[in-house]
């Protein structure tokens, strides 16, 4: 289906692999639009309960392919409106968890892409870098939103304006990622996280993702009301009925994601 992505779906898990390994999975036009399309497919497919986002080859994603746009005049704001912003909106609006398999470098828009995921499992060799300042540009693709919320304003300013590499261990210590493991353990750790979400109550998790998104811009009273609204929806789900029945029967629930 795609030239710059590899997409596969099996047993409730959609796996999206950025597939330009010779360019360290840097974004060109095709890859950005294909990723938009893949996220739409995940949204439409009711059988998908968790998404894995990773990169082929030696890197996760090195950001925009500067060679692809060298010598051309283009509106960078139009590029964001048409190519990158729809990706980030789709990721944050998806009512299913997105787990990032982070290895190698995540730079520029690639770093933003990793930070936009719900759960990040990283190899200890991975690095993140907000590389924009090194070419005289500003943060984009959501980094100005995610970064200060994850690491605080002062550290976010340093990372944005000095463009230094952040090791996987530093990123873990600073709360930017969820897991850091040896390179040879990356896929085992990823599988455990994905298996958890594959069998979890997807409807409730999607609602909680929406709640946490909204909490960043809301006050306590607004969140109390939104919690009540979401809890009403969750209370009518099949997973809630199954969870209560499993509790009374003293067994592990078998959630169906609805």
KETI-514703 format. One line per 8 residues: number of its first residue (from 1); their letters; for each residue y, z, x of N, C-alpha, C, O. Coordinates in steps of 0.001 Angstrom, whole numbers, plus 500000, padded with zeros to 6 digits. Layout:
N
NUM) a) Y:Z:X:Y:Z:X:Y:Z:X:Y:Z:X ~ ...
***
This chain:
258
1) xxxxxxxx) 498794:500000:500818:500000:500000:500000:501267:500000:500859:502272:499408:500467 ~ 501234:500643:502005:502449:500848:502787:502308:500287:504199:501209:500204:504746 ~ 503445:499905:504774:503473:499424:506146:503735:500537:507153:503241:500497:508280 ~ 504521:501538:506734:504974:502578:507664:504478:503970:507291:504861:504958:507917 ~ 503639:504046:506285:503028:505308:505870:501533:505098:505696:501062:503982:505478 ~ 500804:506193:505798:499408:506215:505372:499291:507263:504277:499622:508430:504485 ~ 498822:506844:503120:498744:507728:501948:497307:507805:501484:496636:506785:501324 ~ 496840:509026:501270:495494:509197:500740:495468:510412:499816:496217:511372:499997
9) xxxxxxxx) 494597:510343:498837:494484:511413:497850:493011:511725:497630:492201:510827:497403 ~ 492670:513025:497699:491273:513418:497540:491209:514875:497103:491807:515750:497729 ~ 490476:515124:496024:490213:516480:495530:491480:517317:495399:491533:518460:495852 ~ 492489:516735:494781:493707:517471:494476:494723:517540:495603:495774:518161:495446 ~ 494429:516914:496739:495325:516960:497898:495814:515541:498201:495009:514630:498391 ~ 497137:515361:498243:497734:514103:498697:498183:514296:500137:498869:515266:500462 ~ 497794:513374:500983:498191:513425:502392:499065:512219:502704:498659:511071:502518 ~ 500271:512502:503180:501230:511462:503525:501476:511546:505023:501955:512562:505526
17) xxxxxxxx) 501146:510470:505733:501313:510434:507182:502384:509413:507535:502252:508236:507201 ~ 503432:509847:508201:504404:508918:508759:503683:508106:509828:503032:508675:510704 ~ 503794:506785:509762:502893:505948:510548:503647:504887:511349:503446:503687:511163 ~ 504513:505353:512239:505131:504482:513249:504958:505165:514612:505948:505478:515274 ~ 503721:505395:515032:503484:506212:516226:504113:505652:517496:504470:506404:518403 ~ 504247:504334:517559:504854:503733:518750:506342:504043:518852:506935:503895:519920 ~ 506956:504478:517736:508366:504871:517702:508492:506368:517404:509537:506818:516934 ~ 507444:507133:517673:507424:508577:517393:507798:508857:515938:508455:509848:515621
25) xxxxxxxx) 507350:507941:515058:507552:508060:513608:509027:508154:513231:509389:508842:512276 ~ 509878:507456:513990:511293:507377:513646:511469:506557:512370:510708:505627:512102 ~ 512472:506915:511599:512726:506244:510327:513366:504885:510534:514359:504762:511251 ~ 512797:503865:509906:513505:502627:509654:513656:502501:508142:513249:503396:507401 ~ 514240:501395:507681:514450:501245:506246:513143:501319:505469:513052:502019:504461 ~ 512128:500593:505941:510860:500543:505217:510249:501930:505052:509785:502279:503967 ~ 510247:502722:506123:509597:504024:506035:510325:504957:505073:509687:505730:504359 ~ 511644:504890:505049:512385:505769:504146:512103:505408:502689:511908:506295:501857
33) xxxxxxxx) 512082:504111:502376:511826:503722:500989:510364:503933:500605:510062:504261:499458 ~ 509474:503747:501550:508060:504001:501259:507804:505483:501019:506990:505838:500167 ~ 508488:506352:501759:508313:507786:501526:508856:508177:500164:508263:509007:499476 ~ 509971:507593:499769:510466:507825:498405:509405:507448:497378:509154:508194:496431 ~ 508791:506302:497570:507784:505831:496620:506561:506734:496614:506023:507039:495549 ~ 506115:507165:497789:504935:508032:497865:505186:509346:497131:504297:509859:496452 ~ 506384:509888:497266:506713:511137:496568:506745:510927:495060:506388:511828:494301 ~ 507169:509748:494619:507119:509437:493186:505673:509392:492699:505363:509872:491609
41) xxxxxxxx) 504789:508813:493514:503383:508750:493139:502784:510154:493002:502027:510430:492072 ~ 503131:511024:493932:502643:512407:493874:503141:513102:492615:502400:513836:491962 ~ 504408:512859:492283:504988:513478:491084:504258:513024:489820:504019:513823:488915 ~ 503908:511744:489763:503279:511190:488559:501812:511571:488425:501290:511631:487312 ~ 501148:511827:489531:499700:512055:489526:499396:513519:489201:499572:514403:490039 ~ 498946:513753:487995:498666:515115:487556:497496:515759:488266:497331:516977:488195 ~ 496676:514971:488950:495532:515545:489655:495926:516151:491006:495158:516918:491587 ~ 497113:515811:491506:497562:516321:492803:498111:517726:492650:498963:517977:491798
49) xxxxxxxx) 497622:518646:493477:498052:520038:493391:498746:520525:494654:499399:521568:494639 ~ 498612:519786:495741:499277:520152:496985:499448:518887:497820:498615:517982:497770 ~ 500539:518834:498590:500854:517670:499413:500888:518095:500881:501444:519140:501218 ~ 500297:517288:501739:500403:517473:503188:501290:516367:503733:501087:515192:503426 ~ 502271:516739:504539:503153:515765:505173:503022:515901:506682:503284:516970:507234 ~ 502622:514835:507350:502430:514873:508799:502800:513556:509433:503285:512644:508764 ~ 502568:513460:510737:502903:512248:511464:501741:511790:512326:501015:512606:512894 ~ 501572:510482:512418:500538:509913:513277:500989:509936:514743:502186:509902:515031
57) xxxxxxxx) 500031:509993:515653:500358:509909:517069:500847:511213:517654:500350:512283:517303 ~ 501825:511127:518548:502224:512280:519357:503367:513092:518765:503737:514120:519332 ~ 503940:512663:517641:505120:513342:517106:505034:513460:515592:504304:512718:514935 ~ 505792:514406:515051:505964:514493:513603:506947:513416:513158:506582:512506:512414 ~ 508199:513520:513616:509202:512511:513279:510411:512700:514183:510961:513798:514273 ~ 510820:511635:514846:511947:511719:515785:513278:511340:515159:514247:511083:515874 ~ 513339:511302:513815:514601:511032:513135:514839:509547:512916:513895:508759:512848 ~ 516104:509174:512806:516462:507774:512611:516136:506958:513862:516394:507385:514987
65) xxxxxxxx) 515571:505792:513640:515301:504876:514743:516612:504192:515136:517044:503245:514479 ~ 517241:504675:516208:518541:504144:516615:518428:502699:517096:519375:501925:516958 ~ 517282:502332:517658:517103:500944:518081:517084:500008:516879:517471:498844:516977 ~ 516634:500528:515758:516544:499708:514552:517923:499328:514024:518075:498301:513362 ~ 518932:500157:514316:520276:499895:513793:521261:499531:514892:522445:499336:514617 ~ 520793:499437:516136:521687:499106:517248:522339:497748:517033:521681:496772:516674 ~ 523667:497710:517264:524399:496459:517145:524753:496067:515736:525315:494993:515523 ~ 524438:496912:514754:524765:496606:513365:525855:497553:512885:525952:498692:513343
73) xxxxxxxx) 526666:497074:511964:527671:497909:511325:527147:498291:509951:526813:497423:509144 ~ 527078:499564:509691:526565:500005:508404:527271:501289:508006:527755:502032:508860 ~ 527326:501542:506725:527893:502784:506216:526841:503886:506317:525791:503816:505677 ~ 527129:504892:507119:526162:505976:507260:526051:506788:505965:524983:507314:505654 ~ 527151:506889:505212:527056:507614:503943:526168:506863:502962:525381:507477:502242 ~ 526287:505531:502928:525404:504752:502053:523944:504928:502464:523057:505015:501614 ~ 523703:504980:503771:522339:505185:504252:521784:506515:503761:520616:506604:503382 ~ 522616:507540:503767:522170:508853:503278:521946:508827:501769:520927:509317:501282
81) xxxxxxxx) 522893:508259:501033:522770:508214:499577:521528:507434:499146:520854:507822:498191 ~ 521224:506351:499836:520158:505460:499399:518803:505787:500018:517768:505560:499390 ~ 518793:506322:501250:517542:506446:501985:517069:507891:502145:515932:508208:501796 ~ 517924:508767:502667:517473:510113:503018:517638:511137:501888:516726:511918:501616 ~ 518795:511127:501239:519021:512137:500202:517985:512078:499081:517544:513132:498623 ~ 517572:510881:498614:516528:510854:497581:515207:511479:498041:514478:512055:497233 ~ 514901:511367:499334:513680:511983:499857:513763:513497:499747:512840:514138:499245 ~ 514865:514068:500215:515010:515527:500203:515046:516050:498771:514434:517075:498470
89) xxxxxxxx) 515760:515355:497888:515787:515787:496477:514387:515758:495868:513996:516675:495146 ~ 513642:514704:496164:512292:514589:495608:511389:515699:496133:510579:516243:495382 ~ 511517:516038:497405:510692:517102:497987:511001:518445:497353:510092:519188:496983 ~ 512292:518757:497226:512656:520066:496674:512417:520137:495169:512177:521216:494628 ~ 512482:518986:494490:512263:518978:493048:510807:518847:492645:510480:519001:491469 ~ 509924:518566:493595:508511:518406:493287:507890:519746:492911:507972:520708:493674 ~ 507279:519808:491752:506707:521065:491249:505319:521322:491823:504428:521816:491132 ~ 505151:520983:493087:503896:521186:493808:504262:521541:495247:505261:521041:495764
97) xxxxxxxx) 503475:522391:495901:503818:522769:497271:503613:521619:498256:502658:520850:498148 ~ 504531:521520:499216:504436:520544:500296:504227:521309:501599:505063:522121:501995 ~ 503106:521041:502258:502760:521715:503506:502980:520734:504650:502424:519636:504647 ~ 503783:521126:505621:504082:520279:506770:503098:520560:507900:502883:521709:508284 ~ 502510:519494:508420:501700:519579:509639:502610:519175:510792:502858:517989:511007 ~ 503106:520158:511529:504134:519913:512540:503537:519918:513937:503009:520928:514403 ~ 503631:518772:514595:503195:518672:515985:504192:517782:516720:504896:516986:516098 ~ 504250:517913:518015:505202:517108:518761:506619:517445:518358:506938:518599:518068
105) xxxxxxxx) 507472:516429:518341:508887:516659:518078:509230:516403:516615:508692:515497:515977 ~ 510144:517232:516102:510797:516991:514814:512289:517018:515111:512865:518090:515298 ~ 512915:515851:515157:514303:515748:515603:515170:515106:514537:514712:514237:513796 ~ 516429:515534:514459:517373:514944:513525:516870:515001:512100:516540:516072:511591 ~ 516809:513833:511448:516300:513788:510079:514852:514250:510007:514406:514722:508962 ~ 514108:514117:511114:512742:514635:511156:512711:516153:511088:511826:516732:510458 ~ 513674:516796:511733:513796:518248:511631:514149:518646:510202:513579:519586:509647 ~ 515096:517916:509616:515465:518184:508218:514257:518046:507303:514067:518845:506386
113) xxxxxxxx) 513446:517031:507558:512257:516784:506741:511298:517973:506804:510760:518396:505781 ~ 511087:518508:508001:510212:519666:508152:510783:520882:507431:510048:521606:506758 ~ 512098:521113:507568:512715:522275:506939:512706:522177:505415:512761:523196:504727 ~ 512638:520954:504888:512609:520765:503437:511241:521035:502836:511117:521158:501618 ~ 510206:521131:503674:508867:521442:503168:508795:522903:502733:509627:523722:503123 ~ 507796:523211:501928:507636:524574:501409:506907:525486:502378:507112:526700:502355 ~ 506066:524928:503224:505224:525705:504131:505020:524845:505372:504651:523675:505269 ~ 505261:525432:506553:505145:524661:507793:504106:525315:508695:504231:526483:509063
121) xxxxxxxx) 503075:524541:509046:502065:524963:510008:502284:524132:511269:502220:522904:511222 ~ 502543:524803:512403:502943:524097:513612:502002:524363:514774:501459:525458:514923 ~ 501825:523340:515590:501195:523508:516891:502170:524222:517822:503381:524032:517713 ~ 501655:525038:518733:502537:525763:519640:503310:524811:520553:504288:525215:521182 ~ 502878:523549:520630:503568:522558:521445:504705:521867:520701:505459:521103:521303 ~ 504838:522122:519404:505863:521450:518604:507261:521958:518968:507431:523090:519419 ~ 508244:521100:518762:509646:521483:518952:510481:520911:517816:510175:519852:517269 ~ 511530:521627:517479:512500:521158:516495:513851:521055:517176:514207:521903:517994
129) xxxxxxxx) 514605:520015:516840:515916:519846:517452:516859:519137:516488:516557:518064:515964 ~ 518008:519768:516271:519068:519154:515467:519889:518278:516408:520920:518698:516933 ~ 519415:517066:516605:519883:516198:517683:521195:515476:517368:521739:514783:518227 ~ 521705:515632:516149:522846:514850:515694:524043:514910:516646:524671:513892:516938 ~ 524347:516117:517123:525542:516275:517957:525442:515466:519241:526466:515102:519819 ~ 524242:515182:519693:524066:514447:520942:524483:512985:520840:524657:512312:521856 ~ 524643:512492:519606:525158:511133:519424:526471:511148:518644:526899:510124:518110 ~ 527108:512327:518585:528413:512434:517951:528402:512411:516445:529386:512017:515819
137) xxxxxxxx) 527279:512837:515846:527178:512882:514392:527030:514325:513905:526917:515253:514706 ~ 527031:514495:512605:526901:515817:511984:525523:515957:511353:524794:514976:511207 ~ 525177:517170:510986:523913:517419:510295:523827:516590:509019:524826:516383:508331 ~ 522622:516118:508714:522430:515457:507424:521003:515693:506937:520243:516448:507542 ~ 520655:515035:505835:519326:515143:505217:518968:516585:504858:517798:516967:504862 ~ 519993:517374:504547:519773:518732:504061:519813:519815:505109:519734:520992:504758 ~ 519933:519477:506378:519908:520521:507410:521065:521510:507271:520903:522694:507565 ~ 522228:521034:506826:523357:521964:506673:523100:522971:505557:523733:524026:505517
145) xxxxxxxx) 522183:522655:504658:521797:523571:503587:520694:524517:504038:520799:525732:503873 ~ 519631:523945:504611:518461:524751:504947:518689:525650:506159:518280:526810:506157 ~ 519334:525125:507183:519395:525830:508462:520063:527205:508367:519456:528180:508809 ~ 521277:527344:507816:521876:528676:507765:521124:529653:506873:521183:530863:507093 ~ 520424:529146:505878:519652:530028:505006:518398:530548:505704:517893:531621:505374 ~ 517905:529785:506663:516705:530194:507383:517015:531081:508585:516296:532045:508846 ~ 518083:530760:509318:518314:531454:510596:519633:532212:510651:519898:532894:511640 ~ 520474:532115:509611:521773:532771:509637:522855:531837:510153:522562:530850:510828
153) xxxxxxxx) 524101:532149:509838:525198:531224:510115:525470:531052:511605:525699:529928:512052 ~ 525453:532135:512390:525776:532005:513813:524731:531192:514567:525067:530316:515363 ~ 523469:531489:514309:522418:530747:515001:522390:529296:514515:522128:528387:515301 ~ 522656:529076:513235:522720:527713:512718:523832:526930:513408:523653:525759:513742 ~ 524986:527575:513622:526088:526909:514309:525685:526525:515733:525982:525423:516194 ~ 525016:527431:516415:524570:527144:517777:523602:525971:517809:523762:525052:518612 ~ 522594:526000:516935:521598:524930:516921:522218:523587:516553:521833:522549:517092 ~ 523189:523612:515624:523818:522372:515184:524749:521793:516245:524764:520582:516467
161) xxxxxxxx) 525516:522646:516893:526575:522145:517769:526157:522015:519230:526843:521354:520010 ~ 525037:522640:519612:524580:522517:520989:523330:521646:521110:522981:521207:522206 ~ 522659:521397:519990:521542:520451:519977:520387:520839:520874:519724:519971:521442 ~ 520137:522138:521012:519045:522586:521864:517701:522540:521168:517622:522648:519944 ~ 516639:522379:521952:515289:522388:521406:514891:523799:521001:515209:524768:521690 ~ 514205:523902:519898:513636:525165:519437:512125:525039:519532:511538:524159:518903 ~ 511494:525895:520300:510036:525861:520405:509412:526346:519107:510069:526996:518294 ~ 508151:526026:518922:507447:526469:517715:507446:527989:517617:507608:528534:516525
169) xxxxxxxx) 507267:528684:518742:507248:530147:518702:508619:530696:518322:508713:531642:517540 ~ 509693:530104:518876:511034:530530:518485:511261:530272:517001:511801:531119:516289 ~ 510847:529101:516544:511030:528758:515134:510295:529743:514235:510800:530111:513175 ~ 509113:530170:514647:508368:531172:513884:509099:532510:513896:509248:533151:512856 ~ 509551:532927:515072:510244:534211:515192:511535:534226:514379:511932:535274:513870 ~ 512186:533088:514252:513455:532995:513524:513279:532702:512039:514265:532626:511307 ~ 512045:532539:511585:511788:532315:510166:511925:530879:509712:512056:530624:508515 ~ 511897:529926:510647:512021:528517:510277:510700:527916:509840:510683:526963:509062
177) xxxxxxxx) 509580:528462:510330:508255:527948:509995:507339:529118:509651:507677:530276:509894 ~ 506169:528802:509080:505279:529850:508578:504150:530233:509520:503760:531399:509581 ~ 503621:529261:510257:502492:529517:511149:502703:528756:512448:503245:527651:512444 ~ 502273:529349:513565:502212:528626:514826:500884:528965:515479:500538:530136:515637 ~ 500143:527928:515857:498795:528109:516395:498611:527177:517590:499401:526257:517803 ~ 497566:527428:518357:497222:526533:519453:496953:525139:518896:496515:524988:517755 ~ 497221:524127:519715:497092:522740:519260:495712:522453:518692:495579:521747:517692 ~ 494682:523002:519333:493318:522723:518882:492974:523439:517571:491962:523128:516942
185) xxxxxxxx) 493803:524384:517163:493566:525119:515917:494436:524620:514768:494334:525120:513648 ~ 495295:523633:515044:496267:523208:514042:495602:522749:512752:495994:523186:511670 ~ 494617:521888:512845:494009:521344:511630:493177:522375:510877:493089:522316:509650 ~ 492567:523318:511588:491838:524393:510905:492789:525286:510116:492512:525650:508974 ~ 493905:525632:510735:494895:526483:510049:495492:525737:508863:495681:526305:507787 ~ 495783:524473:509071:496314:523653:507983:495339:523602:506819:495748:523724:505664 ~ 494067:523427:507105:493054:523328:506059:492974:524607:505229:492795:524546:504013 ~ 493105:525763:505879:493061:527029:505140:494240:527152:504180:494076:527590:503041
193) xxxxxxxx) 495430:526763:504643:496607:526825:503778:496478:525842:502621:496761:526187:501474 ~ 496053:524621:502921:495921:523594:501893:494855:523984:500878:495050:523778:499680 ~ 493739:524539:501323:492686:524959:500400:493181:526051:499458:492835:526070:498276 ~ 493992:526959:499993:494557:527999:499121:495363:527363:497989:495139:527668:496818 ~ 496305:526475:498341:497165:525893:497315:496417:524911:496423:496799:524717:495270 ~ 495366:524294:496931:494566:523374:496116:493902:524097:494956:493670:523510:493899 ~ 493599:525374:495155:492891:526150:494134:493786:527157:493420:493314:527911:492570 ~ 495053:527173:493753:495995:528152:493203:496536:527682:491848:496323:526528:491475
201) xxxxxxxx) 497234:528556:491102:497829:528166:489814:499065:527299:490010:500176:527818:490116 ~ 498882:525995:490059:499935:525057:490444:501147:525136:489525:502282:525021:489989 ~ 500923:525328:488238:502043:525408:487296:502964:526569:487659:504184:526407:487698 ~ 502389:527725:487920:503193:528891:488279:503891:528681:489617:505044:529078:489786 ~ 503205:528063:490561:503804:527838:491879:504963:526868:491769:505992:527063:492416 ~ 504818:525817:490957:505924:524893:490744:507127:525577:490127:508265:525311:490514 ~ 506880:526458:489166:507974:527214:488552:508642:528140:489564:509867:528259:489581 ~ 507845:528797:490407:508429:529683:491415:509236:528907:492446:510258:529393:492931
209) xxxxxxxx) 508783:527702:492782:509562:526857:493692:510926:526555:493089:511943:526625:493780 ~ 510951:526219:491803:512207:525969:491116:513091:527213:491098:514305:527120:491282 ~ 512484:528372:490876:513239:529626:490852:513873:529922:492213:515044:530292:492293 ~ 513099:529758:493265:513615:530043:494601:514707:529056:494992:515679:529434:495646 ~ 514555:527787:494596:515628:526816:494819:516919:527277:494147:517990:527253:494753 ~ 516801:527696:492891:517979:528076:492109:518599:529374:492619:519814:529555:492534 ~ 517780:530274:493145:518290:531590:493561:519337:531481:494663:520186:532362:494801 ~ 519283:530403:495452:520227:530251:496565:521657:530076:496085:522599:530338:496834
217) xxxxxxxx) 521829:529638:494848:523172:529386:494325:523481:530220:493081:524430:529909:492361 ~ 522701:531274:492812:522836:532023:491563:523102:533494:491825:522860:534005:492919 ~ 523605:534162:490797:523745:535616:490869:522536:536275:490205:521674:535595:489648 ~ 522486:537595:490270:521333:538323:489755:521131:538081:488267:520003:537847:487835 ~ 522187:538129:487481:522048:537969:486038:521483:536601:485684:520637:536483:484798 ~ 521953:535564:486379:521437:534217:486124:519949:534131:486443:519183:533494:485721 ~ 519554:534780:487529:518149:534727:487920:517265:535538:486984:516129:535147:486719 ~ 517765:536650:486483:516987:537416:485510:516706:536569:484268:515602:536600:483724
225) xxxxxxxx) 517700:535821:483831:517510:534961:482666:516551:533815:482981:515706:533463:482158 ~ 516683:533237:484170:515814:532118:484519:514377:532586:484731:513432:531865:484408 ~ 514212:533779:485268:512865:534353:485391:512201:534469:484020:511031:534126:483850 ~ 512971:534960:483044:512416:535115:481697:512020:533758:481111:510978:533624:480468 ~ 512869:532759:481346:512587:531409:480851:511303:530852:481481:510445:530308:480786 ~ 511187:530995:482795:510010:530467:483488:508747:531259:483142:507660:530691:483038 ~ 508897:532559:482967:507731:533375:482636:507179:533012:481266:505970:533067:481041 ~ 508080:532638:480343:507631:532202:479024:506768:530946:479150:505732:530830:478495
233) xxxxxxxx) 507199:530010:479990:506428:528787:480204:505089:529107:480858:504051:528603:480430 ~ 505110:529938:481885:503875:530299:482578:502907:531013:481641:501691:530855:481750 ~ 503457:531796:480723:502617:532558:479807:501822:531703:478846:500829:532165:478284 ~ 502239:530467:478649:501510:529542:477783:500595:528607:478574:499989:527705:477996 ~ 500491:528811:479876:499680:527911:480697:498197:528248:480592:497819:529378:480282 ~ 497371:527246:480858:495927:527456:480899:495541:528391:482052:494585:529159:481950 ~ 496289:528310:483130:495987:529163:484280:496201:530632:483962:495445:531484:484427 ~ 497231:530938:483169:497447:532338:482788:496286:532846:481945:495797:533956:482154
241) xxxxxxxx) 495847:532032:480995:494709:532432:480158:493472:532655:481022:492736:533622:480826 ~ 493251:531761:481972:492105:531896:482866:492242:533133:483749:491263:533842:483980 ~ 493450:533394:484241:493662:534556:485093:493372:535864:484376:492755:536765:484945 ~ 493815:535973:483130:493564:537182:482346:492084:537329:482049:491527:538421:482154 ~ 491444:536217:481673:490019:536280:481367:489209:536661:482601:488277:537460:482519 ~ 489574:536080:483750:488873:536413:484993:489050:537886:485346:488120:538527:485835 ~ 490240:538418:485099:490493:539837:485384:489605:540726:484518:489016:541688:485010 ~ 489508:540401:483221:488702:541233:482327:487211:541103:482634:486435:542033:482409
249) xxxxxxxx) 486823:539936:483150:485417:539707:483488:485095:540090:484928:483958:539945:485377 ~ 486096:540575:485642:485938:541045:487029:485347:539962:487926:484369:540180:488640 ~ 485978:538782:487863:485559:537665:488716:486803:536978:489260:487924:537250:488830 ~ 486583:536089:490208:487691:535325:490776:488099:534225:489801:487235:533526:489271 ~ 489397:534058:489555:489824:533013:488594:489554:531624:489135:489590:531393:490344 ~ 489281:530691:488214:489095:529291:488550:490267:528500:487938:490164:527934:486850 ~ 491360:528489:488668:492575:527839:488175:492425:526327:488155:491824:525734:489050 ~ 492983:525715:487117:492943:524261:487001:494265:523588:487294:494362:522361:487292
257) xx) 495292:524400:487547:496591:523844:487890:497455:523486:486690:498470:522806:486837 ~ 497055:523944:485489:497816:523613:484273:498063:524862:483433:498686:524780:482374
***
